[in-house]
Structure formats: C-alpha cells, structure tokens
C-alpha cells in the first residue's frame, strides 16, 4: 500500500548503495525497489558527476524524480520523455583558478579535473582507469586551460603517497571561498562556496513539496556531513568515520553487510519483503 506521507530518501552512492568496487547487492536493490513502490522519493545524492549518478539511478530502475550530483552543485530531473532521459534542473559554478593555483603549489604532481557548467569534464592528465565509475570520460587539456573554465567542482587526485601525507597536504592548501571534502582515499573534491549535498536536497525537497521533517539521508563519507545534519533522520554506514557518526540518528552495518537495507527496512516499516 502506498504511504500517505512520502519520505524524501537521499542516498549516497559509493560506500552506501554500492561498495567501493561499484557492486550493488541484490538485498539493497530489492529494498530500494520496495521503498519506491511504497511511494517514497528515492534521490541519489552523490559526489559523482551526473553520468555516474545516473548510472546508479538506472541500475535502481528510477525513471522519475531527481538526482543530486557533484556534491550538490548539479541537480537533474529524470525525464523519460526527453532524448537523454534527464534534464538539468539547477547548476552552481565558481571560478576554479585561485583554488587550482593554490593546490598545484602544494601538490604539483597531483591529477586535476574540472567539470564545467555544461557538465563537460576536463583533466590535466589521465586518471587511474576504473577507479570510479564516473571518471572515464574527460578531455585532457593544459593546466592553464583548466583555470579558465567555470566549474561545478574540482577534483584533485594523488595516486602516490600515503593517506597521512595527503591529509597534511590538504591542510597546507588552506583554501578559502570554497568547501571541500575528502570522499575517497587521496581524493579531494571541491565545490562552490556554500554548496553541499544538503544544498541540492533543499532544492529537491521544494520541487517535490516534501517537508524537512519527512526526510531521510544515508551516507558514509565526510562529504555527507551536511546531508546527515540536514535530514530529519540520518543513517550512517558502519564503516564511516567517527565525525560523521556523531551526526547520525542511527549507525547501521557496513556496506558489505547491507547496512542501508537494514536501516531503511526498520525506519520505513517495509517488513521482511525486501530481504526475502
């Protein structure tokens, strides 16, 4: 039976819906199908670019609603009637030049990528193949050309060095005017000032006419903090760090143990249907 008070269910992708090898378990897939069938709004909310976000939405069979991509800088509407199956609803951009200049001073050998206002991606060099689902399609350009484009986000990736070295380098960058989060080992994502997954979800909640008290969010990374703070009920995956867990309404099992499914079944009263 369809619910009379639909919830906005905002879900991070890597480490939440899928594991870090982009594998989605049958239990999670079936559970999310049940969430949609019950009448709730499942919103993929991710640091991935639109292509990677839509890949997950397609795997879940979502054909209506909204997707929040690029850590909230891009919101798209799923539109079966359009040629691509989606249309851009909202885009936030910033001047990446000052941030890139500061970043390359500290980490001159790192890899850099900029996604522009048309959602086209440009990189300073090839990224490691297969590392993330949405990092396969970009044009290699000079670093100076990267600085000239308006950006929805910057990605800095250091394939070498330890995580401790990378964290220390990020601290030395000391950026102002943009927000950033390390959502992957040796991976820095930079969004427009004031933009986060929560920012994108505020836009979506207004479009869906869902009150904030009817929102659920689930995530596992530092780029999920604002989202978990913003939603009424925050689900944090078991493998997450202590900082994110401190904002949780509930800490569930890790992604490898289908923690998302467990938490949603309990919160939404789905019974045993999704785990059968």
C-alpha positions as CSV (number, residue, x, y, z in Angstrom):
1,X,0.0,0.0,0.0
2,X,1.3,3.5,-0.9
3,X,2.1,5.7,2.1
4,X,0.1,8.8,2.8
5,X,3.2,10.8,3.9
6,X,6.0,10.1,1.4
7,X,9.6,10.5,2.6
8,X,12.4,12.0,0.6
9,X,15.1,9.3,0.9
10,X,18.5,10.8,-0.1
11,X,21.2,8.2,-0.6
12,X,25.0,8.5,-1.1
13,X,26.3,6.0,-3.7
14,X,29.9,4.8,-3.0
15,X,30.0,3.0,0.3
16,X,26.2,3.3,0.8
17,X,24.2,2.0,-2.2
18,X,27.2,0.2,-3.7
19,X,30.5,-1.0,-2.3
20,X,33.8,0.6,-3.3
21,X,34.1,-1.6,-6.3
22,X,30.7,-0.3,-7.5
23,X,28.9,-3.6,-6.7
24,X,25.2,-3.4,-5.6
25,X,23.9,-6.3,-3.6
26,X,20.6,-7.9,-4.5
27,X,19.3,-7.1,-1.0
28,X,20.0,-3.4,-1.4
29,X,18.5,-3.3,-4.9
30,X,15.3,-5.1,-3.8
31,X,15.0,-2.9,-0.7
32,X,15.2,0.3,-2.7
33,X,12.6,-1.0,-5.2
34,X,10.3,-1.6,-2.2
35,X,10.9,1.9,-1.0
36,X,9.9,3.3,-4.3
37,X,6.9,1.0,-4.6
38,X,5.7,2.2,-1.2
39,X,5.5,5.8,-2.6
40,X,8.7,7.3,-1.2
41,X,11.1,9.5,-3.2
42,X,14.5,7.9,-3.6
43,X,17.0,10.6,-4.5
44,X,20.6,9.6,-5.5
45,X,22.8,12.1,-3.8
46,X,26.5,11.8,-4.6
47,X,29.8,13.4,-5.2
48,X,29.9,11.6,-8.6
49,X,29.3,13.6,-11.7
50,X,25.9,13.3,-13.5
51,X,26.9,10.4,-15.6
52,X,28.0,8.3,-12.6
53,X,24.9,9.4,-10.6
54,X,22.6,8.4,-13.4
55,X,24.3,5.0,-13.8
56,X,23.2,4.2,-10.3
57,X,19.7,5.6,-10.8
58,X,19.4,3.4,-13.9
59,X,20.5,0.3,-12.0
60,X,17.8,1.0,-9.5
61,X,15.2,1.4,-12.2
62,X,14.4,5.0,-11.3
63,X,12.6,6.9,-14.1
64,X,11.1,9.8,-12.2
65,X,12.2,12.3,-9.6
66,X,15.6,14.0,-9.1
67,X,19.3,13.2,-8.8
68,X,21.8,15.3,-6.8
69,X,25.3,15.1,-8.4
70,X,28.7,16.7,-7.9
71,X,28.2,17.1,-4.2
72,X,25.1,19.3,-4.6
73,X,26.4,21.6,-7.4
74,X,24.2,19.9,-10.0
75,X,20.5,18.8,-9.7
76,X,18.9,16.9,-12.6
77,X,15.3,15.8,-13.2
78,X,14.7,12.3,-14.5
79,X,12.6,12.8,-17.7
80,X,11.7,9.7,-19.7
81,X,10.1,12.0,-22.3
82,X,13.5,13.6,-23.2
83,X,16.0,12.2,-25.6
84,X,18.6,11.7,-22.8
85,X,16.2,10.6,-20.1
86,X,17.1,13.6,-17.9
87,X,17.2,17.4,-17.9
88,X,19.3,19.8,-15.9
89,X,17.3,21.5,-13.1
90,X,20.0,23.5,-11.4
91,X,23.7,24.2,-11.7
92,X,26.1,26.1,-9.4
93,X,29.5,27.2,-10.6
94,X,32.6,29.1,-9.4
95,X,36.0,30.3,-10.7
96,X,38.4,27.5,-10.2
97,X,41.6,29.5,-10.9
98,X,42.6,30.6,-7.5
99,X,41.9,27.2,-5.9
100,X,43.8,25.4,-8.6
101,X,46.8,27.7,-8.3
102,X,47.0,27.1,-4.6
103,X,46.5,23.4,-4.9
104,X,49.3,22.9,-7.5
105,X,51.7,24.9,-5.3
106,X,51.2,22.3,-2.6
107,X,50.8,19.2,-4.8
108,X,52.4,19.8,-8.2
109,X,52.4,16.1,-9.2
110,X,48.7,15.5,-8.4
111,X,46.0,15.0,-11.1
112,X,43.3,17.7,-11.5
113,X,39.9,17.6,-13.1
114,X,37.3,20.4,-13.7
115,X,33.7,19.9,-14.5
116,X,32.2,22.9,-16.3
117,X,28.7,24.5,-16.3
118,X,27.8,22.3,-19.3
119,X,28.8,19.2,-17.3
120,X,31.8,18.6,-19.6
121,X,34.9,17.4,-17.8
122,X,38.5,18.4,-18.4
123,X,41.6,16.9,-16.8
124,X,45.3,17.7,-16.5
125,X,46.2,14.0,-17.2
126,X,44.7,10.5,-17.3
127,X,43.1,9.4,-14.0
128,X,43.7,5.8,-12.9
129,X,41.5,3.6,-15.1
130,X,38.4,2.1,-13.5
131,X,38.9,3.9,-10.2
132,X,35.5,5.4,-10.1
133,X,32.5,4.9,-12.4
134,X,32.2,8.5,-13.5
135,X,35.9,9.2,-14.1
136,X,36.2,7.6,-17.6
137,X,35.0,10.4,-19.8
138,X,37.0,13.7,-19.9
139,X,39.3,15.7,-22.3
140,X,42.9,16.2,-21.4
141,X,43.9,19.9,-21.5
142,X,46.7,22.1,-20.2
143,X,46.6,23.2,-16.5
144,X,46.2,26.8,-17.7
145,X,43.1,25.9,-19.6
146,X,41.6,24.2,-16.6
147,X,41.9,27.5,-14.7
148,X,39.9,29.4,-17.3
149,X,36.7,27.4,-17.1
150,X,33.8,27.9,-14.8
151,X,33.5,24.9,-12.5
152,X,30.8,22.9,-10.8
153,X,33.6,21.2,-9.0
154,X,37.3,20.5,-8.9
155,X,38.8,17.0,-8.3
156,X,42.3,16.6,-7.1
157,X,43.7,13.0,-7.1
158,X,47.0,11.9,-5.7
159,X,47.8,8.4,-7.0
160,X,51.0,8.3,-5.0
161,X,51.9,8.8,-1.3
162,X,50.1,7.8,1.9
163,X,46.8,8.9,3.2
164,X,48.5,10.8,6.0
165,X,50.7,12.6,3.5
166,X,47.7,13.6,1.6
167,X,45.7,14.8,4.6
168,X,48.7,17.0,5.6
169,X,48.9,18.4,2.1
170,X,45.2,19.2,2.1
171,X,45.7,21.1,5.4
172,X,48.5,23.1,3.8
173,X,46.3,24.0,0.8
174,X,44.2,26.1,3.3
175,X,41.5,27.0,0.8
176,X,39.1,29.9,1.4
177,X,35.9,30.6,-0.5
178,X,35.2,27.0,-1.5
179,X,34.2,24.0,0.5
180,X,35.9,20.7,0.2
181,X,35.8,17.1,1.5
182,X,37.9,14.0,1.1
183,X,35.4,11.5,-0.1
184,X,38.0,8.9,-1.1
185,X,41.5,8.0,-0.1
186,X,43.8,10.6,-1.5
187,X,40.8,12.3,-3.2
188,X,39.8,15.9,-2.8
189,X,36.5,17.2,-4.1
190,X,35.9,21.0,-4.2
191,X,32.5,22.5,-4.7
192,X,31.2,26.1,-5.0
193,X,31.2,28.0,-1.7
194,X,28.1,27.1,0.4
195,X,27.2,24.1,-1.9
196,X,26.9,20.6,-0.4
197,X,24.5,17.7,-0.8
198,X,22.3,19.4,1.7
199,X,22.1,22.4,-0.6
200,X,21.0,20.2,-3.5
201,X,18.5,18.4,-1.4
202,X,16.9,21.7,-0.2
203,X,16.2,22.4,-3.9
204,X,14.7,18.9,-4.4
205,X,12.6,19.0,-1.3
206,X,10.9,22.2,-2.6
207,X,10.4,20.7,-6.0
208,X,8.8,17.6,-4.5
209,X,6.9,19.6,-1.8
210,X,8.3,17.4,0.9
211,X,8.9,19.0,4.4
212,X,12.2,18.7,6.0
213,X,10.7,16.5,8.8
214,X,9.9,14.0,6.1
215,X,13.5,13.4,5.0
216,X,15.9,10.5,5.4
217,X,19.6,10.5,4.4
218,X,22.2,7.8,4.3
219,X,26.0,8.1,3.7
220,X,29.5,7.2,4.8
221,X,31.9,10.0,3.9
222,X,32.9,13.4,5.0
223,X,31.0,14.9,2.1
224,X,27.9,13.5,3.7
225,X,28.1,15.5,6.9
226,X,25.9,18.4,5.8
227,X,23.3,16.0,4.3
228,X,23.2,13.9,7.5
229,X,22.8,17.1,9.6
230,X,20.1,18.5,7.3
231,X,17.8,15.4,7.1
232,X,15.4,14.6,9.8
233,X,16.7,11.0,10.1
234,X,20.4,10.4,9.3
235,X,21.6,6.9,8.6
236,X,25.4,6.5,8.8
237,X,27.1,3.4,7.5
238,X,29.1,1.3,9.9
239,X,32.5,1.8,8.1
240,X,32.2,5.6,8.4
241,X,34.5,7.8,10.5
242,X,33.7,8.9,14.0
243,X,33.0,12.5,12.9
244,X,30.1,11.5,10.6
245,X,28.8,9.0,13.1
246,X,28.4,11.8,15.7
247,X,25.7,13.3,13.5
248,X,23.8,10.0,13.0
249,X,20.3,9.2,14.1
250,X,21.4,5.6,13.6
251,X,24.6,3.9,12.8
252,X,23.9,0.8,10.7
253,X,26.0,-2.1,9.5
254,X,28.8,-1.5,6.9
255,X,28.1,-1.5,3.2
256,X,29.4,-5.1,2.9
257,X,26.7,-6.2,5.3
258,X,23.8,-4.4,3.5
259,X,23.5,-1.8,6.3
260,X,21.5,0.5,4.1
261,X,18.8,-2.1,3.5
262,X,18.6,-2.9,7.2
263,X,18.2,0.7,8.3
264,X,15.6,1.5,5.7
265,X,13.5,-1.6,6.4
266,X,13.4,-0.7,10.0
267,X,12.7,3.1,9.5
268,X,10.1,2.7,6.8
269,X,8.4,-0.4,8.1
270,X,8.9,-2.4,5.0
271,X,8.8,-5.7,6.8
272,X,10.7,-8.7,5.5
273,X,9.6,-8.2,1.9
274,X,13.0,-6.7,0.8
275,X,15.2,-9.4,2.3
276,X,13.2,-12.4,1.1
